[in-house]
Amino acid sequence: MGFGGISIWQLLIVLAIIILLFGTKKLRSLGGDLGSAIKSFKQSVSEGEGNTESKDSESIEQDDTTHEQVTTKKDKHTS
């Protein structure tokens, strides 16, 4: 049994029809385009994760600075 009730022979027949319709050169270029798209997507995701981590640390530093400023202002008003 194949994928979801489709046998291997049926998959091979569909593959043969696709090759006849599009040709091997078209399928090869389509595969290359798909591969490069996946590669660039992975690079974008990894760059996005790096940027998110640096933004998180920057926002924590800004929150600490803001908290110190508010605390200092409160201390001045209570004196």
Residue frames relative to the residue before (quaternion, step in Angstrom):
aa qw qx qy qz dx dy dz
M 1.0000 0.0000 0.0000 0.0000 0.00 0.00 0.00
G 0.3539 -0.7577 0.5201 0.1737 3.58 -1.00 0.83
F 0.7709 -0.3038 0.2711 0.4898 3.51 -1.04 -0.84
G 0.8603 -0.0714 0.0264 0.5041 3.58 -0.60 1.12
G 0.7453 -0.4060 0.2223 0.4799 3.58 0.97 0.79
I 0.5821 0.5412 -0.3857 0.4685 3.60 1.27 0.11
S 0.3509 -0.7597 0.5078 0.2046 3.57 -0.72 1.04
I 0.6793 -0.4808 0.3683 0.4145 3.54 -1.32 0.27
W 0.6402 0.5385 -0.3276 0.4391 3.61 0.98 -0.83
Q 0.6473 0.5078 -0.3230 0.4677 3.58 0.99 -0.75
L 0.6356 0.5197 -0.3237 0.4703 3.58 1.03 -0.78
L 0.6523 0.5131 -0.3114 0.4630 3.60 0.99 -0.82
I 0.6387 0.5155 -0.3265 0.4687 3.60 1.00 -0.77
V 0.6508 0.4996 -0.3136 0.4781 3.59 0.95 -0.85
L 0.6404 0.5214 -0.3188 0.4652 3.59 0.98 -0.82
A 0.6507 0.5101 -0.3134 0.4672 3.61 0.96 -0.85
I 0.6490 0.5060 -0.3215 0.4684 3.61 0.96 -0.79
I 0.6425 0.5173 -0.3211 0.4653 3.60 0.97 -0.82
I 0.6505 0.5031 -0.3188 0.4713 3.60 0.97 -0.83
L 0.6541 0.5073 -0.3189 0.4616 3.59 0.98 -0.78
L 0.6775 0.5028 -0.2950 0.4486 3.59 0.97 -0.82
F 0.8147 0.3001 -0.1276 0.4794 3.57 0.74 -1.05
G 0.3945 -0.7097 0.4925 0.3133 3.59 1.05 -0.64
T 0.5974 -0.6109 0.3895 0.3439 3.54 -1.16 0.60
K 0.6282 0.5457 -0.3531 0.4276 3.63 1.00 -0.69
K 0.6544 0.5059 -0.3063 0.4711 3.55 0.97 -0.86
L 0.6700 0.4874 -0.3017 0.4717 3.59 0.95 -0.84
R 0.6299 0.5300 -0.3347 0.4587 3.59 1.03 -0.74
S 0.6787 0.4688 -0.2997 0.4793 3.60 0.90 -0.84
L 0.6190 0.5368 -0.3384 0.4629 3.57 1.08 -0.70
G 0.6473 0.5136 -0.3082 0.4715 3.58 1.03 -0.81
G 0.6486 0.5117 -0.3140 0.4678 3.58 1.01 -0.79
D 0.6493 0.5122 -0.3104 0.4687 3.55 0.98 -0.83
L 0.6510 0.5105 -0.3095 0.4688 3.55 0.98 -0.86
G 0.6510 0.5224 -0.3104 0.4550 3.59 0.98 -0.84
S 0.6816 0.4707 -0.2985 0.4741 3.59 0.91 -0.84
A 0.6177 0.5368 -0.3473 0.4580 3.59 1.08 -0.63
I 0.6529 0.4991 -0.3115 0.4770 3.58 0.97 -0.83
K 0.6405 0.5330 -0.3235 0.4484 3.58 0.99 -0.85
S 0.6900 0.4633 -0.2913 0.4737 3.59 0.87 -0.89
F 0.6028 0.5459 -0.3564 0.4600 3.59 1.11 -0.62
K 0.6546 0.5060 -0.3134 0.4661 3.60 0.93 -0.87
Q 0.6456 0.5142 -0.3224 0.4635 3.59 0.99 -0.80
S 0.6486 0.5187 -0.3141 0.4600 3.58 0.99 -0.82
V 0.6484 0.5105 -0.3170 0.4674 3.56 0.99 -0.84
S 0.6800 0.4778 -0.3078 0.4632 3.60 0.88 -0.87
E 0.6370 0.5007 -0.3321 0.4829 3.62 1.04 -0.67
G 0.6361 0.5364 -0.3225 0.4514 3.57 1.04 -0.74
E 0.6430 0.5113 -0.3246 0.4687 3.57 1.03 -0.76
G 0.6422 0.5174 -0.3208 0.4658 3.59 1.03 -0.77
N 0.6632 0.4974 -0.3022 0.4705 3.58 0.97 -0.83
T 0.6295 0.5409 -0.3346 0.4463 3.58 1.02 -0.76
E 0.6555 0.5080 -0.3176 0.4597 3.58 0.95 -0.85
S 0.6799 0.4727 -0.3068 0.4692 3.59 0.91 -0.83
K 0.6293 0.5230 -0.3363 0.4662 3.60 1.05 -0.68
D 0.6263 0.5324 -0.3398 0.4569 3.59 1.03 -0.77
S 0.6794 0.4730 -0.3074 0.4692 3.61 0.86 -0.87
E 0.6304 0.5241 -0.3381 0.4622 3.61 1.04 -0.69
S 0.6730 0.4883 -0.3092 0.4615 3.58 0.94 -0.84
I 0.6112 0.5291 -0.3561 0.4688 3.61 1.06 -0.63
E 0.6524 0.5026 -0.3186 0.4694 3.59 0.96 -0.84
Q 0.6503 0.5058 -0.3172 0.4698 3.60 0.98 -0.79
D 0.6343 0.5253 -0.3319 0.4599 3.60 0.99 -0.79
D 0.6440 0.5139 -0.3227 0.4659 3.60 0.99 -0.80
T 0.6520 0.5114 -0.3100 0.4660 3.58 0.96 -0.85
T 0.6548 0.5058 -0.3074 0.4700 3.57 0.94 -0.90
H 0.6429 0.5220 -0.3208 0.4597 3.59 0.96 -0.85
E 0.6503 0.5092 -0.3142 0.4680 3.60 0.98 -0.83
Q 0.6498 0.5153 -0.3200 0.4580 3.60 0.97 -0.81
V 0.6599 0.4987 -0.3081 0.4699 3.58 0.94 -0.88
T 0.6491 0.5138 -0.3169 0.4629 3.58 0.95 -0.86
T 0.6480 0.5160 -0.3146 0.4635 3.59 0.98 -0.83
K 0.6552 0.5054 -0.3146 0.4652 3.61 0.94 -0.82
K 0.6427 0.5181 -0.3244 0.4618 3.60 0.99 -0.80
D 0.6541 0.5207 -0.3113 0.4519 3.56 0.99 -0.85
K 0.6432 0.5201 -0.3212 0.4611 3.58 1.03 -0.75
H 0.6854 0.4835 -0.2932 0.4588 3.59 1.00 -0.81
T 0.6793 0.4828 -0.3067 0.4596 3.61 1.01 -0.62
S 0.6102 0.5786 -0.3551 0.4084 3.65 1.17 -0.40
